[in-house]
Amino acid sequence: MTRLLTIERYCLYGHLVAMAFGLAGLLWVVPHPGILEYLPAGQTMFRWSMAGGGVGYILLGTVAMALYGYRTLGLKAVLAFAAAAIGVSLSSELLGTSTGFPFGHYSYLNGLGYKIGGLVPFTIPLSWFYLGLSSYLLARSGLKATGSQSAQAESSYGWLRSLGAIFLGSVLLTSWDFVLDPAMSQTALPFWYWHEPGAFFGMPYQNFAGWLGTGVVFISVGLSLWRVLGVRLEPPKSVTIPLIVYIGNFTFAMVMSLAAGFYVPIAMGMITGLIPAILCWRTANQGDIDGDAALDPSITPPANAALK
């Protein structure tokens, strides 16, 4: 477990560093290519960054959250959630790029890896998985901590909190897209484009409904698979790692939007995503172990603790 924890740490650090380098390349080097002449092996590093930078940070984020899920939830739980997230999101993305439903008419460009069916980069469903798992665990842990601990209350209202966690987790996920999509589709090197630019900073409002709906579906399917497989889990005692992943990806999107001058999406994302995510983390940690203890496997909760 210690070795896996070390790999998890390095993947998390690499994920964050890769996003920082990606921002530097997109916002600093692309507009001013002459800078490369003053950097050792600048042209080579830039080509590598543009060819594999997006793929690299997504893969590192996926591995980091998968290992965190294995360590705190168990193997069956993380595999079931990954299957639901990747399967449902890939179906939605293939449908969206083919028909325009549920997100609107759009197409992916290069920069995010091999395209499945020539339409959707293989990294896109992976990003749905690791951001979806982070968002759900933050929501579930925050709402769990606000509930009564009595058995009678759990029996009466536990299912309401479960539904609330599914919806809130989907809102956190969609809020990230508020900030990410306008900038990433209109940067100097866009990763996708809208066939018919919408009213919300180039995005159709339908896109938000598609994101929210896809999130609700795959989180619900993931939890249903947990029940079918007999996986009964208590939320992790610490959700610091999911919060770091969420904040890191939100910050990446925010810096991109700031550079493009898109301030309203940032405000919306902070109100509906970043601030609620931090509040969920803070609520979950009140009266519990320190958040940094998530990095200590000796205090990890049992993988099959009962979920009330």
N, C-alpha and C positions, 0 to 999 in steps of 0.2 A: 504493500500500500504506500510506503514511503517513496518508492521509486515512481509510482504513478502520480503521487502528489507533486514530486519534483517536475515531472513532465507537464503536469497541469499548470504549474506556476510559469514555466518557461513558455508554454504555448500562450498563456494569458499575456505575459510581458511582450512576447513576439507579436501578438495580435494588436496590442496597443501601439507598439513601435512601428509596425507596418502601416497602420493607419496614419501615423504622424508623417512618415516618409511619403505616403501617398498624397497627403495634403500639400507637403512641400513641393512635390513634383507638379501637381495640378495647378497650384495657385502661385508658385514662385518660378519654377523652371519653364513651364509651358509658355507663359506670357513673356519670359525673358530668356530665350534659349542661349544667348551669349554667355550666360553664367556658367554653362558647362565647360567652357574653355578654361576656366580657372579652377576646376575641380579635378582631382586625380581620377582618371578613368571615367570622367563625367559622362561622356557619350554612351559608354558601355553600360554604366549603372542606370542611366536614364532609360535605355532600351529595355533592360531587364525589368525595371520598375513598371514601365508601361505595358510590357508583355505579360508579366505575371504578378504584379503588385496586388491587383484586385483579387485574384485567385488566392494569393498567399494569405492575406489577412482574413479572408472568409474561412479558409481551411483551418487556420490557427484558432480562430474563434470557435469553430465547430468542435475541434478536438478538446479545447479547454472546457467547454460546457458539457461535452459528452463525458469527460473524465470526472468533472464535478458531479454530474448526475449519477454516474456509476458509484462514486464514493459516498454520496449522501442519500441516494434513493434506491440504488441497486441496479443490477444489469437488466433484468426484465423490464423494469420501469422505464429506463432511459431508451432501450431499444424500441419499446412499444410507442413511446412518445415520438421518437425519431421517425418511425415508420408512418405514423399518422401525419406528422408535420410535413415530411418530405413528399409523401404520396398525395395528400390533399393539395398542398401548395403547388406542386408540379402540375397536377391536373388543372388547377385554376390558371396557372401561367400559360400552359399550352392552349387552354381554351381561350384565354384572353388574347394571346398573340395571333390566334387563328380567327376568332370571331368578334373580338371586342368585348365579350362578356367574361368576367364581371367587372373588369377594371376600366374598359374603354379601349380604343384602338391604338396600339403601340407596337413597337418592334425594338428588339435588343440589337445593339451594335457590338463591336469587338471590345475586348478588354476584360471580360469576366470568365473566360475559359470556353471549352468545347460546348457547343449548343446541342441540346437534346432535340432530335427531330429538326435540326436546323433553325430552331426557334428560341429556345430558352437555355441560357448558360447553366451548366450543371451546378454551379455555385449558388444560384438563386434559391433553390429549395433548401440548401444547407443554411443559408442566412435566415430563412423563415424558421428553421429548427432552432438554431441557437438563440436568436432573439425572442422567439416564441416561448422557449423554455425559461429563459431569463424573466420575461414579462409575467408568465403565469406563476412562477415560484414567488416572485415579489408580491404579486396580488394575493396569492393564496396564503402566504405567511403573514402578510399585513392584516388581512381580514380574519385569519385564525386567531391572531393575538388580540383582536378587539372583541372576540366573542366570550360568552360566559363559559366557565370551565365545568359547570354542573352537567351531569349526565342527562338530566331531563331537558335542559336547554339545548344541549348538543343534539338530542334526538329530535327536538321540535324545529330547530332553526339551522341545523348543520347543512341541510340541503340548500337552504337559501344562500348561505355563505359560499357553497360550492358553485352555484349559478353566478353569484356575484363575482367570484374569482375568475370564472371563465370570461365574463363580460369585461371586467376590469383589465385582465391580462390582454384581451384583444384590443382594448382601448389604448393601453400602453404601447402595444405593437404598432397600431395605426398611427399614433402620435409621432412615432419615429419617422414614419413616412411623410407626415406633414412637412417635416423639415428637410428630409433627404431628397424627395422626388423632384421638387422644383429646380434645385441646384444641379443634381446629377444628370438631369435631362437637358440642361441648358448651359453646362460648362463648356470651356473651350474644346475639351475632348469628351463629349457626352457618351454615356454608356447605354442609353436608350432614348427614344424620341417618340413623341405623340403624333399620330397621323393628323389629328385635328386638335390643336392646342385648346385647352379648356379655359374656363373663366378664372380658376384659382391659380394664378401665377403660372399659367401654361398647362395646368392639370385639370382634367374634367372632375367634377364633384363625384361622379360615379366611381372614381378610383377609390375614394375613401370608403364607400359602402362595400366595394369589393374586398378591400383589405380587412375591414371589420368582420365581414361575413366569413371570409376565408379563415381568419383567426378563430372565430367562434367554432367553426366546423372542426378544424383540426385539433383544437384543444379538447373539444367534446369527444371526438373520436379517440384521442389519446387516453382520456380518462375512462372511456368505455372499455378500451383494451385492458387497462389496468384491472377493471372489475372482472372481465372475462378471464384474465390470467391469474386472478386471485391475489393481485398485488394491492396490499393495504398499507398505505404509507402516511406517516406523519410528515408535515412539511419540515424541511431542514431547519435546524436550530439557528443557523446563520445563513443569511442570503447576501452576504457581502460580495461574493464572486459574481452572482447574477447582477447585482447593482453596479459593480465595476464594468462589466460587459455592457450593460445598458447605457451607463453614462459615457463610456468610451465611444460607443457607436453614435449616441446622440450628439456628442461633442464634434465628431467628424462631420456629421450632417450639418450641425449648426455653423461651423466654420465655413463650410462650403456655401451655405445660404447667406452668411454675413458677407462673404466676398462678392456674391451676386447681388447684394442689396435687398434680399428677401427677408424683411424683418417681421412681417405679420405671421408667416408660417412658423418662425422661431418662437414668437410669443404664444401661439396656439399650442405648439408642441410642448413648451415648458409648462403651460397651465394644465394640459390634459395628460401629459406624459412624464416629464422629468420630475416635477414637484411631487405628483402622486407616488412615483416610484421611490423617491427618497423618503417620503412619509411612510410608505409601506415598510421599507427597511428599518426605519427608526422605530416604528411601532412593534415590529417583530423582535427587535433587539432589547426593548424595554423589559427589565426584569429577567433577562436571559443572559447567556454568555456573551462576552465581548465579540464583536463582529470579526476581529482578526483571528479568532479561534477557528474560523472556517478552514484555515490553512493547517490546522493541527489534527491529523487523523485520529489521535487518541481520544478526542471528544466528539467524534462523528456519531450521530444517532444511529441506532440499529437500522439496518436496511429494510426491515419488514415490520416496523412499529405500526400499531393499529391506527388507522385514520378514522377519527370520529366524525 
